[in-house]
């Protein structure tokens, strides 16, 4: 019984962590890509 609740809690935390990870990573990736593009354009 305790292991079942622990497993469900871990599964819920993993889903929350995945959503949080995606929410943080998406704007950071976009910002880095835009910065890279602007730097490359300036180099030309």
N, C-alpha and C positions, 0 to 999 in steps of 0.2 A: 504493500500500500504506500509506504513512504517513498519507495523507489519510483513508483508510478507518478506521484505528484512532483517529485524532483525532475523526472524526465520531461513532464509537460511544462514545468517552469523553465527548464533549460531550452526547450523548443520555442517557447514564447519569447524568451530573451534573445535567442538567435534570430528570430524574425524581426524583433525590434531593432537589434543591432544591425541587421542587414538593411533595413529601411533607413536607419540613421546614417550608415556608411554610404549608401547611395545618395542620400540627401546632401551629405557633406562633399562627397567625391565629384558629383556632377558639376556644381558651380566652380569648384577648384580646377577641374579638368578644362572646362570652358575658358576660364580666366587664363590659364597657362597657355592654351592653344591660341587664344587671341593675342596674348603677349608675344608668343613665338612668331605669329604671322606679322605683327607690327614691327618686330625687331628685324625680321627677314626683309620686309618691304623697305625699311630704313637702310638696310645694308645695300640694297640695289640702288 
